[in-house]
Amino acid sequence: MRPSHMIVLVLILVLLFGASKLPDLARSLGQSVKILRKDLRDLQDEDDPKPAQVCAPQDSAQQAAPQAAAMNPPVAAPSPTQPQQSAMPTNSAGGELK
C-alpha cells in the first residue's frame, strides 16, 4: 500500500468510529492478535513431541558399555579359504548338469 492509501484509510476509520473509539478498537485488536498467537503456539507445541533425553549420565554409560560387549560377543566373518558353492549342480566330472 502506498502512504496515501494509508492516510485515506485512517481518515475513513476516524469518520466511521470517531477519534475516541479508535484507541479502544486498536487495543482490543492487539489483544485478539496476542491470544491468537498464544493459541497457535500451544497447538504447535502439542503437535511436536518433546525429544527424549538422549544424553545419559557418565556413570551409567560407562557401566553399560562392558555389559553390552559381554552380551553381544563379536561374530567372526567366514574365512575366504572355504570354497564357494555354485548355485548350479555339477556332475562328478565337474561339469554343469543341464
Beta strands, then each sheet from edge to edge (+ up, - down):
end
